[in-house]
Amino acid sequence: MFYLSTRNEKIRKTPAEAILEGLAKDGGLYMPESFEALRFPMCCLTKMSPKEISAKVLELFFGDDSMFKGEPNKAKAFNALLDRAYGGKFAEGDDYAPLSCVDGAYVMELYHGPTCAFKDVALQILPHLIVEAKKSTNMTDDIVILTATSGDTGGAALSGFSDIDGIKIIVFYPQNGTSAVQERQMVSCEGKNTCVCAVVGNFDDAQSGVKKIFSELSLPKGVQLSSANSINIGRLAPQVAYYFKSYAELVNSGKIKMGDKVNYIVPTGNFGDILAGLFAKKMGLPVGKLVCASNENKVLTEFFESGTYNKNRAFHVTKSPSMDILISSNLERLLYIVCGAEKCAKYMKELNEKGEYTITPEELSQIRELIDAGYADDEDSYKTIKSVYENNGYLMDTHTAVAWSVYEKWLSKAQSTDTCVVLSTASAYKFASSVMTALGEGFDGEFDAVNGLNKLTSVKIPYGLDGIEERTVIHKTVLQKTEMLDFVAKMISKKVWKE
């Protein structure tokens, strides 16, 4: 199976090539040429372990290629890759996405990995996929990963790629645009192949700077750029697995019967996590509605309501910073599914030149069949954190609270009787000051809030965050957006980043 650019289907790459490139040369994102070839064997789902489900998803996406060439059993090879990627790194052992029942719905907890965010599920796998892709293409070039982050991707990518041979990684994050815990996770990274820079501005400034580097930087011989954001199909595919895993758990526990539909409510910024749910649906999972939950930066909510995507608006710095995004890159993949490459390229050109585009009523109708949307502001989030904790004893972070608030509003309108799963994308301890404020408690700085939250709730501090305030700050570079390209060029020219 080949992977095609969302803007030009004549650009065709093998799975290994798509993983290595990350972003197509025309700026498009890679999509599988057929979802029929990706149909999941639902008859086997309930008999599979979480690791086996992940391995099967990876095999479907990337097994039809020369990856693991010489390996007669591709399933065995992908299982071994999962062992290397996940072994001993998740607090719940083999269960990387446990479900908790909360007030009649289910919360899928995606934060039990080393950096306590959902990005760990994919970013512990991606480095190993890249290594195998390099082997299969006989590539000897060094790969430099460029990543813009609104908070969680950076820490998870640094954790996954740290000290991987033949790969270096540069992470850009918005200065003052993440929580103190998120920032300390990144700037304290000790990997010899890692570099972290704050960018003056917001996430969209950092992301547009990275895209400019991909399109304009002249690379020396022996170096290739790639990405760890969900624009990389190698990052997106592993996220599909936890939708299948959650469904299997609901069936095996007797909560639903095989074939019943399940709704998923997803806190969304760059649109990757919810897109993985759409991929799962197209691969055969009985998904009812996917509900896109946004914060006050509700560009997606308004798009799903009106059909117009308009980034020309005020940018709000919220208490759910990982969702503070006005350019949701993965929405392009949804447009490609509905509109095709020619129209997708047209809309992306209009977004780049005018800052907005409008799809046709027919296209919007198709999208609404798949996805509903809503938003919650900081006040809604705080109220939700407090009420859910007081009424159910369940502690959630601000991003999960946005999703739960949207879930409650959506359910009152939709009147759906299908089982609902709310995706929880980060530990409450990553945003402890906001959670403490929501609970009406005082604290002296974010790191004090971590300890205060532990004393208040007795919820254990995750091992990935325990003692984080004591970690030494190593990366101190601050850049203007206009300085990013020259900085990357300078870093690439250096053979050794850290002794």
N, C-alpha and C positions, 0 to 999 in steps of 0.2 A: 504494500500500500504506500502511496505517495502522500506528501503533505503539500498543500497549495497555499499560495499567498491569498489573503482576503481581498487583495486589490488587483490581482492578475493571476489567473489560473494557469497561465503558461509558465509561471515560476513553480516548478515541481521539485521537491526534495525528498530523499529517503528519510525515514524517521531519525537516523543518526545525524544526517546533515541538518535537519530542522532543529534538533536539540542543540547542535553545536553553534548554529547561527543565531538562534534565539529570535531575532527579528529579520524578516525578509528584506532584501536590498531595496525594494520599493517602499519600505515603511510598513508594509502589511504584516499581519500575524498569520502564522501557519495554522491550517485547519486540515483535518483528515479528509481525503477525497470522498470517503463514503462511511457513513455510520453503520451501514449494513454489515460491513466487515468487522465492526466492533461489537456486535451483539453479544451480550453477556449470557452465559449458560444458566439461566434462572433456575432450571431444574436441579442444579447442584448447589445453589447459593446457601441454603440452610445447613448444608453439611460441611461448609468450609470455615476454617478459622479466620480471624481478622487478617493475619499475615497472608494466608492463601488467597483471600479476596483481593488484597492489594497486588499480590504477585500476578494474579489472573488479569487484572486491569492493565498492569504494565505490559504483560505479554500481548494482550489484544492491541494496545497502542503501538508497541515497539518491537514485537516479536517477529513480524513479517519483514525481516531485514537481515543484514549481515551481522547485526549485533550478536555477540556470543557465537561468532562463527566457529565452527568446529565442535560446538556443543550440541550433541544429538537431542538433548532434552531441554527445550527452551523453558518449560515450566520450572524445572529444577534449577536452571540458571537464575531465573528471576526470583525464586524463593531464596537462593543463596545471596542475591543482591540485597533482598530485604533483611536478611540476617545481619549483613554488614552495616546496613543503614540504620536499623532500629535496635540492634542488640544492646540491651541494658540501658537504653536512653529514655524510655518512657516509664513514668512512675507506676502506671497500671500494668506493666509487663507487656504482654502480647496485645492488650486492648488499648490501642492508641486513641480511641474515641468512645469512651463509655457513655451510656445514656443514664440520665437521672430523671425520675418522674417528679414533676412539679405541677401541682394544682391541675391535674387532668391532661397536661401536655408533657412533652419530653424535651429535655435539654441535652443536646449532644456536646459533650465537653471535649474540646479540641486543644486543650491547653496543658496537657500532662507531659509534654516533651521538655527538652533541656532549656528552652527559652520561654516556656509557659505561654505560647501562642500557637494558633492553628497552623501558622506557616511551617512549624517544625515537621508536620506530617509529610509535607512535600520536600522541604529543603534539607532534610536528612537523606533523602533519596537522590535528588538532582545531581549532586557531585558524583555519585557512583554511576549514574546514567551517562554523564559527560565523559567519565573515564572510559566506559565501555564503548561509547560512540567514537572516541578518539582511536581506540584500538581497532574498531571495525573499519574505519576509513584510513587506517595507517597514518594518521596525523601525528606529526612530531612537533607541531607548533605549540608554543605556550598559549594558553587561553587566559584572557583577562576578563573577568566578570565585572560588568558595570551594573549597579543597582541603585535605583532611587527608592527611598522608603519613607512611608508616613509613620514608621515606628517599629512595627513587628517584623517586617521582611528583613530589615537590616540585621537585627540580632540573630534571627534564625539562619540567614544566609551565612553570616560570619561563623556561626557555630558549625554549620554543615561543611563549609569549604576550608575551614582553618587547617593549614598544614597539609592540604592535599597536593601531591606532587604534580607539577605541570600546569597548575591553575593558580592564578592570583585573583584577588577580589578587591574592588573599590566600592564602598558604600557611601552614598550621599543622602543626608537627611536634612530637613528644614530646621535651621537654628531656632530654638525656642518653640518648635512645633511638635515635640514629642513629650511624653512624660519623663520625669527625671530618672525613673527606673529604666525605661526604654533606652534613654541616652546613655546611662552608665553601662548597660549591657553591651552597647556598641563600642564606646570609646575605651573600654577596658580590655578589649579583645587582644590576646597576646600572640595570635598566629603570625608566623614569619611572612606569610603571603597575604596579609590583610592591610587595608588602608581605609580609614573612616574620615569623612569630611562633613562638617556642617556647611549648609548653603544658606546665605542670607535670602530669606523669602519663604515661600510655602512649598508644599509637596509638588504642586504643579510646576513651579519654577525648577525644582530639582529634576523632575521627570522629563520636562521639555529639554533641559540641558543634556541629559543622558541621550535622548533621542537625537539631538543635534550631533553629539559625539559619534554616534553610530553612523550617521549619514555623511559627516564631513571630515572625520579624522583620517589622515594618511598613516597607514600602519607600516611599521618596518617589517622586513622579511622575518618570518618565524613567529609572528604574533597574530592572534585572531581574537576579536571581541565576541562576547556572548552576554546573556542576561540571566539573572536569577529571579526577576519579576515574573508574574504570571503571564506576561506576554510570551514567555518561553513555554512551548508545549510540554517540555519535559518537567516543568514545574506544575503545570495545570493538571496533567493526567493523574498524578498520584492523589489529588484531591477528590477525584471522582470516586475513589474507592470507599471513602467513608460514608457516602450516601448508600451504597450497596450494603456496607457493613451494618449500618443502623437499621436498615430494612430487615436484614437477616435476624438481627437481635429481637426486633419486634415480633417477627413470626415465631421464632423459637421460644419466646417467652409467653406465647399465646395471646399477645395484645392485639394482633391482627392476623388475618388469614392470607396466605399467598395469593396475590392478585389484588388485594385491597389497595386503594390509593392512599398515599401519605403526602401531606403538605409540608413544605420546608420553608421556614422563615429565616432569612439570612441577612445579617448586618453587612452592609455593602459599601465599599469605597471605589475600588478599581474594577469591580464587577467580575473578578476571577472566581471567587468562592461560589457565587450563585450560578455562574456559567458552568462550573463543574457539575452542579446539580442538573442543569439542562442537558449536558453531555450524558449523564447517567440516564436521564429519561429517554434520550434518543438511542441509548444502548439497550433499552428494554426494561428499565426499572419503572414500576407503577407509581410515578410521581403525579400527584394531583396538581396543586398550584405551587409555584415558586413565588415567594413574596419577598420583594426587594425592600429592605429596611434601610433608610437613610437618616442621617442626622440633619441639622439645620442647613447644611450644604446640600439641598434637596434637588440638585440638578437632574438626578435620575428619576425621582418621583414625578417631577414636572414633565419629563420626557415621556414617561409611560402614560401620563394623563393627556398630554396635548399632541405628542408626536414631534415636538420641537425640542432639539437639544441646543441649549444656549449657555455657553460658558462665560458670557459677558455679564458678570454679576458680582456682587460683593462676596468676598471670601470670609467665612466665619471660622474663627479659631474656637473649637469646642472642647468639651471634656471627653469626647470620643475621637481623639486626634487621628487614629488610623483610618478614619472615614472622612477626614477633612480633605476632600478631593473634588475638583471641578471637571477634570478630564478623565473619564473612566475608560481606560484603554481597551479593556476586554469587551466593552459594548460593541466594538467593531466586529467581533466574531458573531455576535447575535445578528447584527445587520447583514453579515455575509450569509448566514443561514436563511434569513427571510428574503433578502433582496438580491443576492448574487454579487459577484466580484465587481462588475461594472458600476452598479449603483453604489456599492460600498465605497469604491474609490472616489466616486463623485461626492458623496457625503463627507468623506474624510478631507477632501480638498476644500470643500466649503467650510468645514470646521477650522481648518488651518488658516484659511484666508479671511473668513468673516467672523469666526468664533461661534457659528451656529449653523444648523441645517434642520430641515423639516422633511420627514418621511411622508409617504402617501397615506391616506386613510385606510387603504387596503392593507398596507404593510403594518400599520399600527394595530389594526384588528387582528392580524396574525400573531403579533407579539403579545397582545392582551390575552390571547388564548393560552399562552404559556406562563405569563408572569403578571402578578399584581404588584402594587407598590404602595408604600406609605413612609412617613417620616415621624421622628420624635426629636424634640429639642432637648437642651440640657435639663430644663425643669421637669419635663416628662421622664427623662432618664433618672434623675434623682428620686422622684416620687416612686418610680418602679423599683429601684434598688431597695428603698426603705420598705415599701409595702410587701414585696416578695420575701424579704428577710423576716419581717415581723410576722407575716401570716403563714409562711411556709418553712422558715428557718433555712432558706437557701440564699447563699451569697453569690452575687454576680457583679461583673465589671460593667463599666459604662456602655461598652459596645453591645454586650449581651442585653443590657437593659433597654437600649434603643430597639433591638429586635423584639424583645418581649412586649414593650409598649406598642409597637406596630402590630404585633400578633394580636393583642387584646382588641385593638381598634378594628383590625381586619376581620377578626372572628365575629364581632358584633354585626358587621355589615354582610359578610359572606355567608354566615349561618352554615358553615361547612360542618358536617358530622364526621369527616375523615380525621384520622389521627394526625396530630401536628407535632413537628419536631422543630425546635428553635436551636439554631447553631450558636454555641458559646465559643467565641474566638480568642478569648484571653482570660488569664487568671485575674481575679479581683485585685490581687496584690501588685499587678503591674500599674494599676491606677488607684493606689491605696488612698491618696489624698482626696480624690473625688468621691470614692466610696465612703470614706469617713465623713466627709461633708454631707453626703446624702443621708447618712445615719445620724446626723446631728452631733457628731463628736469633734472635739478639738484635737490639734496636733501641731507640732513644731517642725514643719518641713516634710517633704514627701517620704524621706527615709524613716522619720519618726512615725509617720502614718502607717508604714508597713508593720512596725512593731505594735503600734496601738491597735491596729485592726486584728492582729493576732490575739492580743489580750482581751479585746472586746468580744470576739466571736469564737475563740478557741479553734478556728479553722487553721490547719497547719500551713505554715509558710512553705511554698514549693521549694524543693532543693535547689532549683535553678536561680532562686532569688534570695535565698537565705544568706545574710551577710553581704548583700550587694553593695551597701554603702561603703564598705571597707576596700572595695576593689580599686586598684590604682588607675588613674586616667592616663592612657598612653597616647591616644590620638587627639590632637588639639587644633588641627587645621580648620580654618574658617574661610570660605570662598564666596565671592560674588558669582552669580550664575554665569556671567560673561567670562569668568576665569576657569571654568570647569574643563573646557577642551584643552587649553594649554597645560593645565595641571595633569590631566591624564596622559598627554603626550610626554611630559617630563617623567612621569612615573614609569611609563612603558619603556622608556630608554634606560632606566636603571635596572641592572640585573639582580641586585640584592636590595630588598626593601628593609629588612631588619636582620641584624646579625644574630 
